[in-house]
Amino acid sequence: MNKHLQQLIDLSIVDKDIDAFEPQIEEANYNYEAALAKTKSIETDIENLSTEIKDEELKKSKNELHLAELSQKLEENAKKSADIKTEREMKSLQLEEEIAKEQVTFANEEIARLEKIIEAKKEQIEAAKETLVELTASLETVKEDVDAKLEAINKERQTVFVKKEKLLSEVNQKGLAFYQKIRRWAKNTTVVPVEDQACMGCYMIIGDKIFSDVIRGEDITTCPHCGRILYIKPNEE
């Protein structure tokens, strides 16, 4: 096989190995990022619940203030009853009392309802805080595991980078420029084998003459359909 072709095959294998590290890094980071996102989500939930509690407490305060006003009004009406002189005045005062008492009942019910909501939200906050403590503790463990995995990946990747640097120093520069031009669009399918007389990049059948050129491997041969660099695997030569 042509020496320069072999160098490009070796370079394509190394480039594939380098590109394969990215998914590994993403996978290693995923668990930590997922745990961190969950932690932030719980923190946001706690903030939202705290804001909602303040709103409910404000509503409760308004009802309590209104209740105090109604109680005062009922006391005043009780004092007025002694000065009533006509039946009309008595009916008017009774109507005011009935309305005031209905409003008192409603205010008390509303205060009780708001207290239940506030208590429920406080319980939710306490439960969220407990979960947050557990997550924060596990987050440290996850981070340690991720750091260990990343360190191992980086060591392995550094070894591959050294291998690539060695290849780049040896490869024919003209062939390298040609390889890089194809790699811009073909990525990890820049150099592909021929199987059953078909290009494994575009899966199109190649002609007999080009196929025989690939078999000989004396020059760098490209697929007439897609332009990828072709070669025959050693066990098929």
C-alpha positions as CSV (number, residue, x, y, z in Angstrom):
1,M,0.0,0.0,0.0
2,N,1.1,3.5,-0.8
3,K,2.9,5.0,2.2
4,H,1.0,8.3,2.0
5,L,-2.3,6.5,1.8
6,Q,-1.4,4.5,4.9
7,Q,-0.6,7.7,6.7
8,L,-4.0,9.2,5.9
9,I,-5.7,6.0,7.0
10,D,-3.8,6.1,10.3
11,L,-4.6,9.8,10.7
12,S,-8.3,9.2,10.1
13,I,-8.3,6.5,12.8
14,V,-6.7,8.9,15.2
15,D,-9.2,11.7,14.4
16,K,-12.0,9.3,15.0
17,D,-10.5,8.4,18.4
18,I,-10.2,12.1,19.2
19,D,-13.8,12.9,18.2
20,A,-15.0,9.9,20.3
21,F,-13.8,11.7,23.4
22,E,-16.4,14.4,23.2
23,P,-19.4,12.2,23.8
24,Q,-17.5,10.6,26.7
25,I,-16.9,14.0,28.2
26,E,-20.5,15.0,27.7
27,E,-21.7,11.8,29.3
28,A,-19.3,12.2,32.3
29,N,-20.6,15.8,32.8
30,Y,-24.3,14.9,32.3
31,N,-24.8,13.3,35.7
32,Y,-23.3,16.3,37.6
33,E,-25.2,18.8,35.4
34,A,-28.4,16.9,35.9
35,A,-28.0,16.8,39.7
36,L,-27.0,20.5,39.7
37,A,-30.0,21.4,37.6
38,K,-32.3,19.5,40.0
39,T,-30.7,21.4,43.0
40,K,-31.3,24.7,41.3
41,S,-34.8,23.7,40.5
42,I,-35.6,22.9,44.1
43,E,-34.0,26.2,45.2
44,T,-36.3,28.0,42.7
45,D,-39.3,26.1,44.1
46,I,-38.4,27.2,47.6
47,E,-38.1,30.8,46.5
48,N,-41.4,30.6,44.7
49,L,-43.2,29.0,47.7
50,S,-41.7,31.7,50.0
51,T,-43.1,34.4,47.7
52,E,-46.5,32.7,47.6
53,I,-46.6,32.5,51.4
54,K,-45.9,36.2,51.7
55,D,-48.8,36.8,49.3
56,E,-51.1,34.6,51.3
57,E,-50.1,36.2,54.6
58,L,-50.8,39.6,53.1
59,K,-54.3,38.4,52.1
60,K,-54.7,37.1,55.6
61,S,-53.7,40.4,57.1
62,K,-56.2,42.3,55.0
63,N,-59.0,39.9,56.1
64,E,-57.9,40.3,59.8
65,L,-58.0,44.1,59.4
66,H,-61.4,43.9,57.8
67,L,-62.6,41.6,60.6
68,A,-61.4,44.1,63.2
69,E,-63.3,46.9,61.4
70,L,-66.5,44.7,61.3
71,S,-66.2,43.9,65.0
72,Q,-65.9,47.6,65.8
73,K,-68.9,48.3,63.6
74,L,-71.0,45.7,65.4
75,E,-70.0,47.3,68.8
76,E,-71.1,50.7,67.5
77,N,-74.4,49.3,66.3
78,A,-75.0,47.7,69.7
79,K,-74.6,51.1,71.3
80,K,-76.9,52.7,68.7
81,S,-79.7,50.3,69.4
82,A,-80.3,52.0,72.7
83,D,-81.1,55.3,70.9
84,I,-83.4,53.8,68.3
85,K,-86.7,55.6,68.2
86,T,-88.6,54.3,65.2
87,E,-89.2,50.8,63.7
88,R,-87.6,52.0,60.5
89,E,-84.4,52.8,62.3
90,M,-84.5,49.4,64.0
91,K,-84.9,47.5,60.7
92,S,-82.1,49.4,59.1
93,L,-79.8,48.7,62.0
94,Q,-80.7,45.0,62.0
95,L,-80.0,44.8,58.3
96,E,-76.5,46.3,58.9
97,E,-75.9,43.8,61.6
98,E,-76.9,40.9,59.4
99,I,-74.6,42.1,56.6
100,A,-71.8,42.7,59.0
101,K,-72.2,39.2,60.6
102,E,-72.2,37.6,57.2
103,Q,-69.0,39.4,56.4
104,V,-67.5,38.4,59.7
105,T,-68.3,34.7,58.9
106,F,-66.8,35.0,55.4
107,A,-63.7,36.8,56.8
108,N,-63.1,34.0,59.4
109,E,-63.6,31.3,56.8
110,E,-61.2,33.1,54.5
111,I,-58.6,33.5,57.2
112,A,-58.9,29.7,58.1
113,R,-58.5,28.8,54.4
114,L,-55.4,31.0,54.0
115,E,-53.9,29.6,57.2
116,K,-54.2,26.1,55.7
117,I,-52.6,27.1,52.5
118,I,-49.8,28.9,54.3
119,E,-49.2,25.8,56.5
120,A,-49.2,23.5,53.5
121,K,-46.7,25.6,51.7
122,K,-44.5,25.8,54.7
123,E,-44.5,22.0,54.9
124,Q,-43.6,21.9,51.2
125,I,-40.6,24.2,51.9
126,E,-39.4,22.0,54.7
127,A,-39.7,18.9,52.5
128,A,-37.9,20.7,49.7
129,K,-35.1,21.8,52.1
130,E,-34.6,18.2,53.3
131,T,-34.3,17.0,49.7
132,L,-32.0,19.9,48.9
133,V,-29.7,18.9,51.8
134,E,-29.6,15.3,50.4
135,L,-28.9,16.5,46.9
136,T,-26.2,18.9,47.9
137,A,-24.5,16.1,49.8
138,S,-24.7,13.7,46.8
139,L,-23.6,16.5,44.5
140,E,-20.1,16.4,46.0
141,T,-19.9,12.6,45.4
142,V,-21.1,13.0,41.8
143,K,-18.6,15.8,41.3
144,E,-15.8,13.6,42.6
145,D,-16.8,10.7,40.3
146,V,-17.1,13.1,37.3
147,D,-13.7,14.6,38.0
148,A,-12.1,11.2,38.2
149,K,-13.7,10.1,34.9
150,L,-12.6,13.4,33.2
151,E,-9.1,13.0,34.4
152,A,-8.9,9.4,33.0
153,I,-10.4,10.6,29.7
154,N,-8.0,13.6,29.5
155,K,-5.0,11.3,30.1
156,E,-6.2,9.0,27.3
157,R,-6.9,11.9,25.0
158,Q,-3.5,13.4,25.6
159,T,-1.9,10.1,24.5
160,V,-4.0,10.2,21.3
161,F,-3.0,13.8,20.7
162,V,0.7,12.9,21.0
163,K,0.1,10.1,18.5
164,K,-1.6,12.6,16.1
165,E,1.3,15.1,16.4
166,K,3.7,12.4,15.5
167,L,1.6,11.5,12.4
168,L,1.3,15.1,11.4
169,S,5.0,15.5,11.5
170,E,5.5,12.5,9.2
171,V,2.5,12.8,6.7
172,N,3.0,14.3,3.3
173,Q,1.8,17.9,3.5
174,K,0.1,17.9,0.1
175,G,-1.8,14.7,1.1
176,L,-2.6,16.3,4.5
177,A,-4.1,19.4,2.9
178,F,-6.2,17.2,0.6
179,Y,-7.3,15.1,3.6
180,Q,-8.3,18.2,5.6
181,K,-10.2,19.6,2.7
182,I,-12.4,16.5,2.5
183,R,-12.7,16.2,6.3
184,R,-14.3,19.7,6.5
185,W,-17.5,18.1,5.2
186,A,-17.0,14.3,5.5
187,K,-15.9,14.5,9.2
188,N,-15.0,10.9,10.3
189,T,-15.9,9.4,7.0
190,T,-13.0,11.2,5.1
191,V,-11.2,7.9,4.6
192,V,-13.4,4.8,4.1
193,P,-13.0,1.2,3.0
194,V,-14.4,-0.4,-0.1
195,E,-16.5,-3.4,0.5
196,D,-18.2,-5.5,-2.2
197,Q,-16.9,-2.9,-4.6
198,A,-19.0,-0.2,-2.9
199,C,-17.7,3.0,-1.2
200,M,-18.6,2.7,2.5
201,G,-19.0,6.5,2.7
202,C,-21.8,6.9,0.1
203,Y,-22.6,3.2,-0.4
204,M,-22.4,3.6,-4.2
205,I,-20.8,1.0,-6.4
206,I,-17.5,2.1,-8.0
207,G,-16.3,1.2,-11.5
208,D,-13.9,-1.7,-12.2
209,K,-11.0,0.6,-13.1
210,I,-11.2,2.7,-9.9
211,F,-11.8,-0.5,-7.9
212,S,-8.6,-2.0,-9.3
213,D,-6.7,1.3,-8.5
214,V,-8.0,1.0,-4.9
215,I,-6.8,-2.7,-4.7
216,R,-3.4,-1.8,-6.0
217,G,-3.2,1.1,-3.5
218,E,-0.3,2.7,-5.4
219,D,-1.9,6.2,-5.3
220,I,-4.6,8.0,-3.3
221,T,-7.9,7.1,-4.9
222,T,-11.2,8.9,-4.3
223,C,-14.8,7.8,-4.7
224,P,-16.1,9.2,-8.1
225,H,-19.5,9.7,-6.4
226,C,-18.7,11.4,-3.1
227,G,-15.0,12.3,-3.2
228,R,-14.0,10.4,-0.1
229,I,-10.6,8.7,0.0
230,L,-10.8,4.9,-0.6
231,Y,-8.8,1.9,0.6
232,I,-9.1,-1.8,0.9
233,K,-8.8,-3.4,4.3
234,P,-5.7,-5.5,4.7
235,N,-7.6,-8.8,5.0
236,E,-9.4,-8.1,1.7
237,E,-6.3,-7.2,-0.4
